[in-house]
Amino acid sequence: MMQFETERTPKIALVTGCGGGIGRATVESLLQCDWHVLGVTRNRSNFEVSCKPLVGNLLLYELDARLAFSESFHSILAGLVMDWMVLPRINLLINNAAVCPQDWDAVALRDAFAVNVLFPLRIYEAFRFLDSRHIPEPCSVINVSSGDGELCFFTTPWRSAIERLESFDELIDFMNRTMDLVRSSGLRAADVVHGHEPAYRLSKALLNRLTLLQAQAAPAHVRVDAICPGDVRTKMNTAPRARLPAEAAQDILQLAELQRQAVCTNHFGESGHFWRFGRPISF
């Protein structure tokens, strides 16, 4: 069992998908701001040998988001929760893990739904369980999403279907039914969403819907928002003009501070917004 070494109650952030790109840059920024970080990555050994060493209070955990639909995932996550129960409160959850399949088939959808939607939901549920053990204090949840998931890209029937999802269970059922439709009846991507990388777009639209559902159900001391970091240079995007991951990380930390202020002062209205470059945008 790993512990942080500190003489005072630390600010603790839980960051998923921290093996590279935006996730790693966010961990680096948090450590520089004196946060203690629980980093979740698919392959801890790859993280530890990549790039420059990270200093500060960082605890690393292995968890494969692609397994989120499996029974084994639940047991692994339960073990991590047991470790986290002995730590002080987690003040900030950043759901950053993501995949971007190029294909449109049941396998691609399962990967996209597992990593981009179900994994953030399960991590959020673990966070809420842990938070419920403490006296209420301001906490923040940030789901790293994408403008590719905006509902304007979807056909009218599918946009309406997504907007009608009113619970976590309905969201999970929707994902399972969509995979079944693609597998059994050959549902075409063009019938669902316009543009490239349709499985990714659909998964991010569902992550945005998840954000709204989480915000509606969260207690007053927990603020939940989504953020679009823009076009960022990562393994999923090698465009030369893309932003640096460190720039996206700064946007995430600025949103976290805005969320903290919102909970403390009751400003900025209800949570459940979609942010890009410091401004709320449409889902």
C-alpha positions as CSV (number, residue, x, y, z in Angstrom):
1,M,0.0,0.0,0.0
2,M,1.5,3.3,-1.1
3,Q,1.2,6.6,0.9
4,F,1.9,10.2,0.3
5,E,4.6,11.7,2.5
6,T,3.3,15.0,3.9
7,E,2.9,16.8,7.2
8,R,-0.4,18.5,6.2
9,T,-3.6,17.5,4.5
10,P,-2.8,17.5,0.8
11,K,-4.8,18.6,-2.2
12,I,-5.3,15.3,-4.1
13,A,-6.1,14.9,-7.7
14,L,-7.0,11.7,-9.5
15,V,-6.0,11.8,-13.2
16,T,-6.8,9.0,-15.7
17,G,-5.0,8.5,-19.0
18,C,-1.8,9.9,-17.5
19,G,0.6,7.9,-19.7
20,G,1.2,10.7,-22.2
21,G,-0.2,13.7,-24.0
22,I,-2.7,15.8,-22.1
23,G,-2.9,13.4,-19.1
24,R,0.9,13.5,-18.5
25,A,1.0,17.2,-19.0
26,T,-1.8,17.7,-16.5
27,V,0.0,15.5,-13.9
28,E,3.1,17.6,-14.4
29,S,1.2,20.9,-14.0
30,L,-0.6,19.6,-10.9
31,L,2.7,18.5,-9.3
32,Q,4.2,21.9,-10.0
33,C,1.2,23.5,-8.2
34,D,1.8,21.4,-5.1
35,W,-1.0,18.9,-5.7
36,H,-0.6,15.2,-4.8
37,V,-1.6,13.1,-7.7
38,L,-3.1,9.6,-8.1
39,G,-2.2,8.7,-11.7
40,V,-4.1,5.9,-13.5
41,T,-2.5,4.5,-16.6
42,R,-2.8,1.4,-18.7
43,N,0.9,0.5,-18.4
44,R,2.8,1.8,-15.4
45,S,6.2,0.6,-16.7
46,N,5.8,2.5,-20.0
47,F,4.9,5.6,-18.0
48,E,7.9,5.4,-15.7
49,V,10.5,5.1,-18.5
50,S,8.9,7.7,-20.8
51,C,10.0,11.3,-21.1
52,K,11.6,13.0,-18.2
53,P,11.2,11.8,-14.6
54,L,8.4,13.3,-12.6
55,V,9.2,14.6,-9.1
56,G,6.8,15.3,-6.3
57,N,3.9,13.4,-4.8
58,L,2.8,11.0,-7.5
59,L,1.3,7.6,-6.9
60,L,0.8,5.4,-10.1
61,Y,-1.8,2.7,-10.6
62,E,-2.4,0.4,-13.5
63,L,-6.0,0.0,-14.9
64,D,-6.9,-0.8,-18.4
65,A,-9.9,1.3,-19.4
66,R,-10.6,-1.0,-22.4
67,L,-11.8,-3.6,-20.0
68,A,-14.5,-1.4,-18.5
69,F,-17.3,-3.7,-19.7
70,S,-15.7,-6.8,-18.1
71,E,-16.2,-8.4,-14.7
72,S,-12.5,-8.4,-14.1
73,F,-12.4,-4.6,-14.3
74,H,-14.7,-4.3,-11.3
75,S,-12.5,-6.4,-9.1
76,I,-9.3,-4.4,-10.1
77,L,-11.0,-1.1,-9.5
78,A,-12.3,-2.3,-6.2
79,G,-8.8,-3.1,-5.1
80,L,-7.7,0.5,-6.1
81,V,-10.6,1.9,-4.1
82,M,-9.4,0.0,-1.0
83,D,-6.0,1.6,-1.4
84,W,-7.5,5.1,-1.8
85,M,-9.8,4.7,1.2
86,V,-6.8,5.3,3.5
87,L,-5.9,8.6,1.8
88,P,-7.4,12.0,2.5
89,R,-10.2,13.3,0.4
90,I,-9.8,13.4,-3.4
91,N,-10.5,17.0,-4.3
92,L,-10.3,16.8,-8.1
93,L,-11.1,14.1,-10.6
94,I,-9.9,14.5,-14.2
95,N,-11.2,11.8,-16.5
96,N,-8.8,12.1,-19.4
97,A,-8.3,8.6,-20.7
98,A,-9.4,8.3,-24.4
99,V,-9.1,6.3,-27.6
100,C,-10.0,7.3,-31.1
101,P,-10.9,4.3,-33.3
102,Q,-11.0,4.8,-37.0
103,D,-13.4,2.1,-37.9
104,W,-17.2,1.8,-37.4
105,D,-18.0,-1.7,-36.2
106,A,-19.0,-3.4,-33.0
107,V,-15.4,-3.8,-31.9
108,A,-14.5,-0.2,-32.5
109,L,-17.6,1.0,-30.7
110,R,-16.9,-1.3,-27.7
111,D,-13.4,0.2,-27.4
112,A,-14.7,3.8,-27.7
113,F,-17.6,3.2,-25.3
114,A,-15.4,1.4,-22.8
115,V,-12.6,4.0,-22.6
116,N,-14.4,7.2,-23.4
117,V,-17.7,6.7,-21.6
118,L,-18.0,3.7,-19.2
119,F,-14.6,4.1,-17.7
120,P,-15.2,7.7,-16.7
121,L,-18.5,6.6,-15.2
122,R,-17.0,3.9,-13.1
123,I,-14.1,6.1,-11.9
124,Y,-16.7,8.8,-11.0
125,E,-18.7,6.3,-9.0
126,A,-15.6,5.3,-7.1
127,F,-14.8,9.0,-6.5
128,R,-18.4,9.6,-5.2
129,F,-18.1,6.6,-2.9
130,L,-14.8,7.8,-1.5
131,D,-16.1,11.4,-1.2
132,S,-19.2,10.3,0.8
133,R,-16.9,9.1,3.6
134,H,-15.9,12.7,4.3
135,I,-17.5,15.9,5.5
136,P,-18.6,17.9,2.4
137,E,-16.0,20.2,1.0
138,P,-15.6,21.7,-2.5
139,C,-14.7,19.0,-5.1
140,S,-14.4,19.1,-8.9
141,V,-14.9,16.6,-11.7
142,I,-13.6,17.4,-15.2
143,N,-14.4,15.1,-18.1
144,V,-12.0,15.8,-21.0
145,S,-14.2,15.6,-24.0
146,S,-14.1,16.9,-27.6
147,G,-16.0,19.3,-29.9
148,D,-16.3,16.3,-32.2
149,G,-19.1,15.1,-29.9
150,E,-21.3,18.2,-30.3
151,L,-24.8,17.2,-31.1
152,C,-24.9,19.4,-34.2
153,F,-23.0,16.6,-36.0
154,F,-25.7,14.0,-35.4
155,T,-28.7,13.1,-37.4
156,T,-32.0,14.2,-35.9
157,P,-33.2,10.8,-34.6
158,W,-29.9,10.1,-32.9
159,R,-29.5,13.6,-31.5
160,S,-33.0,13.2,-30.0
161,A,-32.2,9.7,-28.6
162,I,-29.1,11.0,-26.8
163,E,-30.9,14.0,-25.4
164,R,-33.6,11.7,-23.9
165,L,-31.1,9.6,-21.9
166,E,-32.0,10.4,-18.2
167,S,-29.9,8.0,-16.1
168,F,-26.6,6.1,-16.0
169,D,-28.4,2.8,-16.7
170,E,-30.1,4.2,-19.8
171,L,-26.7,5.4,-21.0
172,I,-25.2,2.0,-20.6
173,D,-28.2,0.3,-22.2
174,F,-28.0,2.8,-25.2
175,M,-24.3,1.8,-25.7
176,N,-25.2,-1.9,-25.7
177,R,-28.1,-1.5,-28.0
178,T,-26.0,0.5,-30.5
179,M,-23.4,-2.2,-30.6
180,D,-26.1,-4.8,-31.2
181,L,-27.5,-2.7,-34.0
182,V,-24.2,-2.4,-35.7
183,R,-23.5,-6.1,-35.2
184,S,-26.8,-7.5,-36.2
185,S,-28.3,-5.1,-38.8
186,G,-25.3,-3.3,-40.1
187,L,-26.2,0.2,-38.9
188,R,-24.2,2.7,-40.9
189,A,-22.2,5.5,-39.4
190,A,-23.8,7.9,-41.9
191,D,-27.2,7.1,-40.3
192,V,-25.9,8.3,-36.9
193,V,-23.3,11.1,-37.3
194,H,-21.6,13.2,-39.9
195,G,-17.9,13.4,-40.3
196,H,-14.8,11.3,-39.8
197,E,-14.1,9.0,-36.8
198,P,-17.8,8.3,-36.1
199,A,-17.2,5.9,-33.2
200,Y,-15.1,8.5,-31.4
201,R,-17.7,11.2,-32.1
202,L,-20.6,9.1,-30.7
203,S,-18.6,8.2,-27.6
204,K,-17.8,11.8,-26.9
205,A,-21.4,12.9,-27.4
206,L,-22.3,10.2,-24.8
207,L,-19.5,11.5,-22.5
208,N,-21.1,14.9,-22.7
209,R,-24.4,13.5,-21.8
210,L,-22.8,11.6,-18.9
211,T,-21.4,15.0,-17.7
212,L,-24.9,16.4,-17.6
213,L,-26.3,13.4,-15.8
214,Q,-23.5,13.5,-13.2
215,A,-24.0,17.2,-12.7
216,Q,-27.7,16.8,-12.1
217,A,-27.1,14.0,-9.5
218,A,-24.1,15.5,-7.8
219,P,-24.4,17.0,-4.3
220,A,-23.9,20.8,-3.9
221,H,-20.3,20.6,-3.0
222,V,-19.3,18.7,-6.1
223,R,-19.1,20.5,-9.5
224,V,-19.0,18.5,-12.7
225,D,-18.1,19.9,-16.1
226,A,-16.7,18.8,-19.4
227,I,-13.9,20.5,-21.4
228,C,-12.9,20.5,-25.0
229,P,-9.1,21.1,-25.0
230,G,-9.1,21.9,-28.7
231,D,-6.8,20.5,-31.3
232,V,-4.0,19.1,-29.2
233,R,-0.8,17.3,-30.4
234,T,-1.0,13.8,-29.0
235,K,-0.7,10.2,-30.3
236,M,-4.3,10.6,-31.6
237,N,-3.4,13.9,-33.4
238,T,-0.1,14.7,-35.0
239,A,-1.2,17.8,-36.8
240,P,1.8,20.3,-36.8
241,R,-0.4,23.3,-35.9
242,A,-2.1,21.5,-32.9
243,R,-1.7,22.9,-29.4
244,L,0.8,21.6,-27.0
245,P,-0.4,19.2,-24.3
246,A,0.9,21.7,-21.7
247,E,-1.4,24.4,-23.0
248,A,-4.4,22.0,-22.7
249,A,-3.3,21.1,-19.2
250,Q,-3.4,24.8,-18.2
251,D,-6.9,25.1,-19.5
252,I,-7.9,22.1,-17.3
253,L,-6.3,23.5,-14.2
254,Q,-8.0,26.9,-14.8
255,L,-11.3,25.2,-15.1
256,A,-10.6,23.3,-11.9
257,E,-10.0,26.6,-10.1
258,L,-13.1,28.1,-11.6
259,Q,-15.1,25.1,-10.3
260,R,-13.6,25.6,-6.8
261,Q,-14.6,29.2,-6.8
262,A,-18.1,28.4,-8.1
263,V,-18.7,25.9,-5.2
264,C,-17.3,28.3,-2.6
265,T,-19.2,31.4,-3.8
266,N,-22.2,29.9,-5.5
267,H,-21.3,31.8,-8.7
268,F,-21.4,30.7,-12.3
269,G,-24.7,29.0,-11.9
270,E,-25.2,25.2,-11.9
271,S,-22.6,22.8,-13.0
272,G,-22.8,20.6,-16.1
273,H,-21.3,23.0,-18.7
274,F,-19.0,22.3,-21.7
275,W,-16.0,24.5,-21.7
276,R,-13.5,25.5,-24.5
277,F,-10.7,28.1,-24.1
278,G,-12.2,29.5,-20.9
279,R,-15.8,29.9,-22.3
280,P,-18.9,27.7,-22.1
281,I,-20.0,26.2,-25.4
282,S,-23.0,24.2,-26.6
283,F,-23.2,20.5,-26.1
